């Protein structure tokens, strides 16, 4: 049985095989995670639909732009049938190989000078090797989760030094958080370098980062939005004093380790406002304007792969605790690349909150076909004139 690449999102035309979760010869059960596929929307787990054994992987990890319908692997019913496919090749994927990253740019050429050649300098003795207390760096491909990779970059940790405890030695967030850098013995003082010696030039002046399918689609949709939607911007200051007091009181009463955030209140308030102003909860459908009777709030979440907007469905009828649970779960799945298509496709209204970064205000871009987007900045303390008997 050939397993082909299906359409994992409505706009998907091709995908990238990020990782195989099963090895040739392993037994497969219905619902097992077979591979991770990067679509134009997100990285999605591809599950096994039938029981059997993985006999042959046709498309290797890292292969980009695999067209829909391409055979990815072969599954057989009996384990004894596996050897029959050891040398099997599908003609449609025979030339499809994992694409390595682009080679670094060549170093700048060294220009000769007309001056007479200087006598050769004696070679400086190489310094002794510096012993370390930690394990040697790992060689080859490093398996790491997207969240762990982002955390390591923020902390400046070399992933080659981290020992993974996940499946097949995969590095997890917990591994990065518990990592202790190895102590390095002091290096011996280098010998004096002759004045004529010149420091080596860097290998290049830039780094080319491959564009993922997700980032490519984000760029296309944002450009489409700015070109086809006439944006105009309105701003208003809101007194958050009572909200902050209420949030503190509710957080002392709620259970199940729920901690309400200011964003949860904003989601609920926006949903109720959309019911009062249906024009804001509308979608442009080319031939009609669709006024939605439910409010599904898309919440912008930044991930290592790009921006994605998971959805809090029916936010207008959910309580604050339920909204908080949804947001935490969706944000975690988004950063780990585990969102399913139905969790981020659709939505009737979008909220983008940059207040936690100290941003006071910004102009967000509408998520088509929605009618508007709410950009939320940070709160700050101000002196506000009181309304009393004196005016």
Backbone torsions as a table, in degrees:
resi	resn	phi	psi	omega
1	UNK	NA	118.7	176.8
2	UNK	-84.9	130.2	176.3
3	UNK	-99.2	119.1	-176.6
4	UNK	-103.0	161.5	179.9
5	UNK	-74.2	116.3	179.4
6	UNK	-90.0	170.7	174.9
7	UNK	-81.2	109.5	-178.2
8	UNK	-92.8	-0.9	172.0
9	UNK	-152.6	155.6	-175.7
10	UNK	-59.2	-30.4	-176.4
11	UNK	-100.2	5.4	-176.1
12	UNK	-74.2	129.9	175.0
13	UNK	-117.8	-20.5	177.2
14	UNK	-157.7	166.2	-178.1
15	UNK	-146.5	174.8	179.2
16	UNK	-121.4	130.4	177.4
17	UNK	-81.9	100.7	-177.1
18	UNK	-76.2	-41.9	-173.0
19	UNK	-162.7	137.2	171.3
20	UNK	-91.5	125.7	-179.5
21	UNK	-89.2	-14.3	179.2
22	UNK	-121.1	153.7	179.2
23	UNK	-109.2	157.4	178.3
24	UNK	-58.2	131.6	-179.3
25	UNK	100.0	-14.8	-178.5
26	UNK	-76.0	147.6	176.5
27	UNK	-78.8	138.3	-177.8
28	UNK	-115.3	137.9	174.9
29	UNK	-118.2	153.9	-179.5
30	UNK	-58.7	129.1	-179.3
31	UNK	96.0	-9.3	177.2
32	UNK	-65.3	145.0	176.0
33	UNK	-76.8	116.8	-176.5
34	UNK	-91.1	-45.0	-176.8
35	UNK	-157.2	164.2	172.5
36	UNK	-107.4	122.2	-176.8
37	UNK	-114.5	126.6	175.0
38	UNK	-88.6	119.4	178.2
39	UNK	-100.9	-168.9	176.2
40	UNK	-76.7	-4.3	-178.0
41	UNK	-114.7	-42.7	-174.8
42	UNK	-165.9	175.4	172.2
43	UNK	-92.8	120.2	-170.4
44	UNK	-121.3	139.1	175.6
45	UNK	-74.2	129.8	-180.0
46	UNK	-100.3	114.6	-173.4
47	UNK	-96.5	153.8	178.0
48	UNK	-76.1	135.1	-179.2
49	UNK	-98.8	-19.5	-178.1
50	UNK	-136.9	155.5	178.4
51	UNK	-79.3	155.1	178.5
52	UNK	159.2	-155.7	179.8
53	UNK	-129.4	140.7	178.1
54	UNK	-77.7	110.6	-174.6
55	UNK	-94.3	-32.1	-174.7
56	UNK	-158.3	133.6	171.8
57	UNK	-99.3	119.7	-175.4
58	UNK	-93.1	-31.5	-178.4
59	UNK	-115.4	114.7	-175.8
60	UNK	-71.8	162.7	176.1
61	UNK	-58.6	143.7	177.0
62	UNK	89.1	-4.1	-179.7
63	UNK	-73.1	123.8	-175.7
64	UNK	-101.2	159.6	174.1
65	UNK	53.9	49.4	175.9
66	UNK	-81.5	120.4	-177.5
67	UNK	-65.8	152.2	175.4
68	UNK	-58.5	143.8	178.6
69	UNK	86.4	-4.8	178.3
70	UNK	-71.1	137.0	178.4
71	UNK	-68.6	123.3	-178.9
72	UNK	-94.4	-38.9	-176.6
73	UNK	-160.3	175.2	178.1
74	UNK	-124.1	131.4	177.4
75	UNK	-117.0	133.7	179.2
76	UNK	-118.2	159.1	-178.1
77	UNK	-77.6	-38.6	-175.1
78	UNK	-110.6	141.9	179.3
79	UNK	-64.1	-28.6	-179.0
80	UNK	-69.7	-15.6	-179.3
81	UNK	-85.1	-7.4	-175.0
82	UNK	-62.0	-46.4	-177.6
83	UNK	-58.5	-25.6	-177.9
84	UNK	-65.2	-18.7	-177.1
85	UNK	-108.8	13.4	-177.2
86	UNK	-60.1	-38.5	-177.9
87	UNK	-107.3	14.4	-177.3
88	UNK	-73.2	139.6	175.3
89	UNK	-137.0	134.6	175.9
90	UNK	-89.2	129.5	-176.3
91	UNK	-62.7	-27.7	-177.2
92	UNK	-73.4	-23.2	-177.9
93	UNK	-119.1	10.7	-177.3
94	UNK	-61.4	-34.5	-177.6
95	UNK	-95.4	2.0	-176.5
96	UNK	-90.8	112.1	-177.4
97	UNK	-124.8	159.5	176.8
98	UNK	-61.3	134.6	-176.1
99	UNK	-92.0	118.8	179.2
100	UNK	-73.8	159.3	176.4
101	UNK	-63.4	155.2	-178.3
102	UNK	-62.0	144.3	-179.5
103	UNK	-67.1	150.9	178.9
104	UNK	-65.2	150.6	179.6
105	UNK	-64.1	147.9	-179.3
106	UNK	-65.5	150.9	178.7
107	UNK	-67.0	151.8	179.2
108	UNK	-61.7	142.4	-178.9
109	UNK	-65.6	147.9	177.7
110	UNK	-90.5	120.9	-178.0
111	UNK	-82.5	131.7	178.0
112	UNK	-76.0	151.1	178.5
113	UNK	-115.9	151.2	-177.9
114	UNK	-72.7	-7.8	-177.9
115	UNK	-65.2	155.4	179.5
116	UNK	-64.6	147.0	-177.9
117	UNK	-66.8	134.3	179.0
118	UNK	-77.9	150.4	177.5
119	UNK	-61.1	147.0	-177.7
120	UNK	-62.7	138.9	179.4
121	UNK	-85.0	144.9	175.9
122	UNK	-66.3	139.9	-177.3
123	UNK	-69.6	134.0	177.8
124	UNK	-73.7	137.8	178.9
125	UNK	-63.7	139.5	-178.7
126	UNK	-72.1	139.7	-179.8
127	UNK	-67.5	154.8	179.5
128	UNK	-66.9	152.5	178.7
129	UNK	-63.6	142.7	-178.8
130	UNK	-95.7	115.5	-179.4
131	UNK	-72.8	148.1	177.8
132	UNK	-122.6	156.1	-179.8
133	UNK	-87.0	-14.7	-175.1
134	UNK	-97.2	176.5	179.2
135	UNK	-71.5	156.7	178.6
136	UNK	-67.1	153.0	179.7
137	UNK	-60.3	145.7	177.7
138	UNK	-75.3	146.5	178.7
139	UNK	-105.3	158.3	177.9
140	UNK	84.7	-165.0	-176.1
141	UNK	-71.3	131.8	179.6
142	UNK	-98.5	121.8	178.7
143	UNK	-88.3	120.6	-176.4
144	UNK	-147.8	142.6	177.0
145	UNK	-75.4	152.0	-179.8
146	UNK	-55.9	-39.6	-178.7
147	UNK	-67.4	-40.6	178.9
148	UNK	-66.0	-37.6	179.6
149	UNK	-63.5	-42.1	179.9
150	UNK	-66.5	-43.8	-179.4
151	UNK	-62.7	-39.9	179.2
152	UNK	-64.9	-39.0	179.0
153	UNK	-64.9	-39.0	-179.7
154	UNK	-66.2	-34.9	-176.9
155	UNK	-92.7	-4.4	-179.4
156	UNK	70.0	34.0	-177.7
157	UNK	-95.3	133.1	175.5
158	UNK	-79.0	113.2	-176.6
159	UNK	-64.0	-22.1	178.3
160	UNK	-65.6	-19.6	-179.6
161	UNK	-92.1	-8.8	-174.2
162	UNK	-93.1	133.3	176.8
163	UNK	-91.6	120.9	-178.7
164	UNK	-83.2	140.6	178.6
165	UNK	-112.0	2.1	179.3
166	UNK	-81.2	-173.7	178.7
167	UNK	-56.9	133.1	179.7
168	UNK	58.3	29.9	178.5
169	UNK	76.5	19.6	-178.5
170	UNK	-69.7	135.9	-179.5
171	UNK	-80.1	128.8	-179.6
172	UNK	-109.6	172.9	178.0
173	UNK	-57.9	-39.6	-178.9
174	UNK	-63.5	-37.3	178.9
175	UNK	-62.8	-41.0	-179.1
176	UNK	-69.2	-41.6	-178.3
177	UNK	-65.6	-32.9	-178.0
178	UNK	-93.4	1.9	-176.9
179	UNK	-69.5	131.9	176.1
180	UNK	-116.2	117.2	-178.3
181	UNK	-58.0	138.7	178.2
182	UNK	-67.4	145.0	178.0
183	UNK	-76.7	135.6	-178.0
184	UNK	-107.3	130.3	177.9
185	UNK	-66.2	144.5	-179.5
186	UNK	-60.8	135.1	-178.8
187	UNK	-78.6	146.9	177.2
188	UNK	-66.8	149.5	-179.2
189	UNK	-63.3	129.2	-179.5
190	UNK	-69.3	150.5	177.5
191	UNK	-72.5	157.5	-179.1
192	UNK	-60.8	136.1	180.0
193	UNK	-94.4	132.3	179.3
194	UNK	-55.3	148.5	-177.0
195	UNK	-61.5	-27.4	-176.2
196	UNK	-76.2	-14.1	-177.7
197	UNK	-70.3	143.5	-178.7
198	UNK	-121.9	137.4	179.9
199	UNK	-62.6	143.0	-179.7
200	UNK	-66.7	141.5	179.1
201	UNK	-74.4	148.1	178.0
202	UNK	-62.6	155.5	-176.4
203	UNK	-66.2	-28.2	-179.6
204	UNK	-165.2	172.2	-178.1
205	UNK	-109.9	4.3	179.4
206	UNK	-159.0	168.1	177.1
207	UNK	-129.2	129.1	176.8
208	UNK	-91.6	120.2	179.5
209	UNK	-101.4	120.3	179.6
210	UNK	-58.6	142.7	-179.9
211	UNK	-88.8	123.3	177.7
212	UNK	-76.0	162.9	177.1
213	UNK	-59.1	-37.7	-178.7
214	UNK	-63.9	-47.6	-179.1
215	UNK	-65.2	-35.4	178.4
216	UNK	-62.1	-43.5	-179.8
217	UNK	-69.3	-38.8	177.3
218	UNK	-58.8	-45.1	179.4
219	UNK	-61.8	-42.4	-179.9
220	UNK	-64.5	-43.5	-177.2
221	UNK	-70.2	-37.4	178.6
222	UNK	-67.5	-40.1	176.9
223	UNK	-65.3	-40.8	177.5
224	UNK	-61.4	-41.2	-178.9
225	UNK	-63.1	-47.0	-178.6
226	UNK	-69.1	-27.2	-178.9
227	UNK	-84.0	-29.3	-172.3
228	UNK	-110.8	-16.1	-179.4
229	UNK	-109.8	121.4	178.3
230	UNK	-73.8	95.1	-178.5
231	UNK	-73.5	138.2	164.4
232	UNK	-141.9	153.6	-165.6
233	UNK	-122.5	135.2	176.6
234	UNK	-125.1	144.5	179.0
235	UNK	-135.5	150.0	179.2
236	UNK	-151.2	145.4	174.9
237	UNK	-93.9	136.5	-178.1
238	UNK	-121.1	132.2	177.2
239	UNK	-76.8	113.1	-175.6
240	UNK	-98.0	8.3	-175.3
241	UNK	-56.5	-50.8	-177.8
242	UNK	-68.6	-33.0	178.0
243	UNK	-63.9	-43.7	-179.3
244	UNK	-65.3	-37.3	177.4
245	UNK	-66.1	-46.6	179.6
246	UNK	-62.8	-40.5	178.8
247	UNK	-59.9	-43.5	179.7
248	UNK	-62.6	-42.0	-179.3
249	UNK	-66.4	-44.2	-177.6
250	UNK	-68.2	-35.7	179.9
251	UNK	-66.6	-20.3	176.3
252	UNK	-82.4	-15.2	-175.8
253	UNK	-106.7	-32.3	-175.5
254	UNK	-68.2	153.1	-179.3
255	UNK	-114.9	-162.5	177.7
256	UNK	58.3	30.2	177.7
257	UNK	56.5	31.4	178.0
258	UNK	-87.1	132.7	175.4
259	UNK	-125.1	106.2	-178.0
260	UNK	-67.3	136.9	176.9
261	UNK	-106.8	164.9	175.8
262	UNK	-60.9	-34.7	-179.5
263	UNK	-62.8	-32.9	177.4
264	UNK	-62.1	-41.5	177.6
265	UNK	-65.0	-39.3	-179.6
266	UNK	-65.4	-39.7	178.4
267	UNK	-62.0	-46.7	-179.2
268	UNK	-64.7	-44.5	180.0
269	UNK	-63.7	-40.1	179.4
270	UNK	-64.8	-39.7	179.9
271	UNK	-63.4	-43.2	178.9
272	UNK	-67.5	-36.3	177.9
273	UNK	-65.9	-36.1	179.0
274	UNK	-64.1	-31.7	176.7
275	UNK	-68.7	-35.2	-179.8
276	UNK	-77.2	-28.6	-179.8
277	UNK	-123.3	81.4	-174.6
278	UNK	-61.9	-22.5	178.5
279	UNK	-62.4	-30.0	179.4
280	UNK	-77.5	-16.0	-178.5
281	UNK	-108.7	37.8	-174.5
282	UNK	-111.2	164.9	178.0
283	UNK	-130.5	137.0	177.6
284	UNK	-84.6	117.1	-175.2
285	UNK	-112.4	24.2	179.8
286	UNK	73.2	-56.0	-178.5
287	UNK	-99.5	-19.3	178.6
288	UNK	-142.1	162.2	169.9
289	UNK	-103.3	117.1	-176.2
290	UNK	-94.0	115.2	174.4
291	UNK	-90.1	116.3	-175.5
292	UNK	-82.6	138.2	-179.0
293	UNK	-92.5	-6.0	172.8
294	UNK	-120.3	157.1	-178.7
295	UNK	-115.8	109.2	177.0
296	UNK	-109.6	108.6	-173.1
297	UNK	-88.1	120.0	172.4
298	UNK	-85.4	126.3	-177.9
299	UNK	-111.0	118.1	-177.4
300	UNK	-68.9	127.3	179.4
301	UNK	-128.6	129.2	177.1
302	UNK	-87.0	130.0	179.2
303	UNK	-127.2	165.8	177.5
304	UNK	-59.0	-26.1	-178.7
305	UNK	-88.4	-11.4	-177.3
306	UNK	138.0	-177.8	-178.9
307	UNK	-82.7	136.4	177.6
308	UNK	-139.9	153.5	-174.3
309	UNK	-123.5	81.1	174.5
310	UNK	-63.9	158.0	-167.6
311	UNK	-114.6	132.5	167.9
312	UNK	-93.8	101.0	-176.0
313	UNK	-74.2	144.9	176.1
314	UNK	52.8	44.7	-178.4
315	UNK	-63.5	-23.1	-177.6
316	UNK	-70.6	-20.8	-179.1
317	UNK	-113.8	2.8	179.7
318	UNK	-93.4	149.7	174.7
319	UNK	-81.0	170.7	-177.4
320	UNK	-64.0	-39.4	-179.9
321	UNK	-64.5	-40.9	179.0
322	UNK	-65.9	-40.9	177.8
323	UNK	-63.2	-43.0	-179.9
324	UNK	-60.9	-43.4	178.2
325	UNK	-61.3	-44.8	-179.6
326	UNK	-60.6	-45.6	-176.2
327	UNK	-64.5	-44.4	-179.6
328	UNK	-63.1	-44.9	-179.4
329	UNK	-64.6	-46.0	-177.8
330	UNK	-66.3	-41.4	-179.4
331	UNK	-64.8	-40.2	178.7
332	UNK	-64.3	-46.3	179.8
333	UNK	-64.5	-36.0	180.0
334	UNK	-65.0	-44.1	-178.1
335	UNK	-71.2	-25.1	177.8
336	UNK	-92.0	-0.3	178.4
337	UNK	71.6	30.2	-175.5
338	UNK	-113.2	12.6	177.9
339	UNK	-68.1	139.6	172.9
340	UNK	-89.1	154.6	-175.3
341	UNK	-53.1	-40.0	-176.9
342	UNK	-68.7	-12.6	-178.1
343	UNK	-87.6	-9.5	179.1
344	UNK	-135.2	1.7	178.4
345	UNK	-100.5	126.7	-179.4
346	UNK	113.3	-138.8	-176.6
347	UNK	90.3	148.0	-179.4
348	UNK	-116.4	-14.4	-177.7
349	UNK	-156.7	142.7	-175.8
350	UNK	-121.3	142.9	174.6
351	UNK	-121.1	130.0	175.1
352	UNK	-122.5	114.5	-173.5
353	UNK	-114.1	115.6	176.5
354	UNK	-113.5	12.8	-177.8
355	UNK	-61.1	-32.4	-179.0
356	UNK	-66.9	-13.2	178.2
357	UNK	-99.4	7.3	179.6
358	UNK	81.6	9.3	178.8
359	UNK	-74.4	125.6	-178.1
360	UNK	-78.8	-43.4	178.0
361	UNK	-158.4	156.0	178.0
362	UNK	-159.9	166.0	-179.6
363	UNK	-106.8	110.0	-179.3
364	UNK	-84.9	162.4	179.5
365	UNK	-105.3	131.6	-175.7
366	UNK	-63.4	140.2	178.9
367	UNK	-91.2	99.8	-176.3
368	UNK	-65.1	145.2	8.1
369	UNK	-94.2	23.4	-178.3
370	UNK	-67.0	165.9	-175.4
371	UNK	-93.3	-28.7	-177.9
372	UNK	-158.0	171.4	179.7
373	UNK	-141.9	143.8	179.6
374	UNK	-103.5	119.7	177.0
375	UNK	-100.2	121.9	-174.3
376	UNK	-111.5	127.1	176.9
377	UNK	-100.1	-171.4	-176.7
378	UNK	-81.4	156.0	175.0
379	UNK	-91.3	156.0	-179.9
380	UNK	-150.2	155.2	179.8
381	UNK	-83.6	133.3	178.8
382	UNK	-136.9	154.7	170.4
383	UNK	-83.1	119.4	-177.8
384	UNK	-117.8	126.5	178.4
385	UNK	-57.7	135.0	-179.4
386	UNK	-81.7	149.1	173.9
387	UNK	-98.3	106.5	-179.4
388	UNK	-139.8	-163.4	-176.0
389	UNK	-66.3	-15.4	179.0
390	UNK	-90.1	-1.9	178.0
391	UNK	119.2	NA	NA
